[in-house]
Amino acid sequence: MRWLGLTLAAIGLTLIGSTKVSAQSPASYNLDRAQRHFLVSRSGYRTLYSSTPGTNSVTVGPNLYQSQFVEPSYSRQTISPRGYERYDAIPGLGGSTMTPLGVSSYYVPGFGYGYAVPLVKQPLKPRQQPPAGR
């Protein structure tokens, strides 16, 4: 009876662990691995690129047509002897709605921004001379 309980507990733990791994998409798993490598690598020059594809959705009803979209986005991070740099391209988005009463649409353009944090090295302290007479 005890073996049966231990066996069921082991199978339950195995299933819980496997569902957690399978719930993560391959793309997010690869991005997580790349970010970990980017942060812990001992290389003097490291770069991480990531991008997100654009999306589109359409809703159709008897008296309604609506569409929305988001443009692709992009990010680049670099750690070098000069410091840390990052550039992000924020996606634009838009949409349109058509009803028997009229048509409306909108578009918000995307933009990019970046920043850099220079590496500041501490100046070396001058060596102290030994006292005279030694």
C-alpha positions in Angstrom: 0.0 0.0 0.0 2.9 2.3 0.8 4.5 1.7 -2.6 1.3 2.6 -4.3 1.1 5.9 -2.5 4.7 6.7 -3.3 4.3 5.7 -7.0 1.2 7.9 -7.3 3.0 10.8 -5.7 6.0 10.4 -8.0 3.7 10.3 -11.1 1.9 13.4 -9.9 5.1 15.4 -9.4 6.3 14.3 -12.8 3.1 15.4 -14.4 3.1 18.8 -12.6 6.7 19.4 -13.7 6.0 18.4 -17.3 2.9 20.7 -17.7 4.9 23.7 -16.5 7.6 23.1 -19.2 5.0 22.4 -21.9 3.0 25.5 -21.1 6.0 27.7 -22.1 6.2 28.4 -25.8 9.5 27.6 -27.6 10.0 31.2 -28.6 9.8 32.5 -25.0 12.0 29.6 -23.8 14.7 30.5 -26.3 14.4 34.2 -25.4 14.8 33.4 -21.7 17.9 31.3 -22.5 19.4 34.1 -24.7 18.8 36.7 -22.0 20.4 34.6 -19.3 23.4 34.0 -21.6 23.6 37.8 -22.4 23.6 38.7 -18.7 26.1 36.1 -17.3 28.5 35.8 -20.2 32.1 36.9 -19.4 32.7 38.2 -22.9 33.7 41.9 -23.2 31.2 42.6 -26.0 27.7 41.1 -25.8 24.7 41.9 -27.9 21.0 40.7 -27.6 18.5 41.3 -30.4 14.8 40.5 -30.0 11.8 41.2 -32.1 8.1 40.7 -31.9 6.0 40.0 -35.0 3.1 42.3 -35.9 -0.5 41.2 -35.3 -3.8 41.7 -36.9 -7.4 41.0 -35.9 -10.7 41.3 -37.8 -14.2 41.3 -36.4 -17.2 40.9 -38.7 -20.9 41.2 -37.7 -24.2 41.8 -39.5 -23.8 45.6 -39.3 -20.1 45.9 -38.3 -16.6 45.4 -39.8 -13.7 46.2 -37.5 -10.0 45.6 -37.9 -7.0 46.3 -35.8 -3.3 45.9 -36.3 0.0 46.3 -34.4 3.3 46.7 -36.3 6.4 44.6 -35.5 8.7 45.7 -32.7 12.4 45.4 -32.2 14.9 45.7 -29.4 18.7 45.7 -29.3 20.9 45.7 -26.2 24.7 45.8 -26.1 27.2 45.5 -23.3 30.7 46.6 -24.4 33.8 48.1 -22.8 32.2 51.5 -23.5 29.2 50.6 -21.3 25.5 49.6 -21.8 23.4 50.6 -24.8 19.8 49.9 -25.7 17.6 50.8 -28.6 13.8 49.9 -28.8 11.5 50.4 -31.7 8.0 50.8 -30.3 5.4 49.6 -32.8 2.7 51.7 -34.4 -0.9 50.6 -34.2 -4.1 51.3 -36.0 -7.6 50.2 -36.9 -10.8 50.9 -38.7 -14.5 50.4 -38.0 -17.3 50.4 -40.6 -21.0 50.5 -39.6 -24.1 51.6 -41.5 -23.8 54.9 -39.6 -20.3 55.7 -40.8 -16.6 54.8 -41.1 -13.8 55.7 -38.7 -10.1 54.8 -38.6 -7.0 55.7 -36.6 -3.3 55.2 -36.8 -0.7 55.9 -34.1 2.8 55.9 -35.6 5.6 53.9 -33.9 8.8 55.5 -32.7 12.2 54.5 -31.5 14.2 55.5 -28.5 17.6 54.5 -27.1 19.9 55.3 -24.3 23.5 54.6 -23.3 25.1 54.3 -19.9 28.9 54.9 -20.2 31.2 52.7 -18.2 33.0 54.8 -15.6 36.2 53.3 -14.4 37.7 54.4 -11.0 41.1 56.1 -11.3 44.0 54.1 -10.0 45.4 55.2 -6.7 49.1 56.2 -7.0 51.5 53.9 -5.3 52.8 55.2 -2.0 56.5 55.5 -1.8 58.2 53.7 1.1 59.4 56.0 3.8 63.0 57.3 3.3 65.6 55.6 5.4 64.6 52.0 5.0 
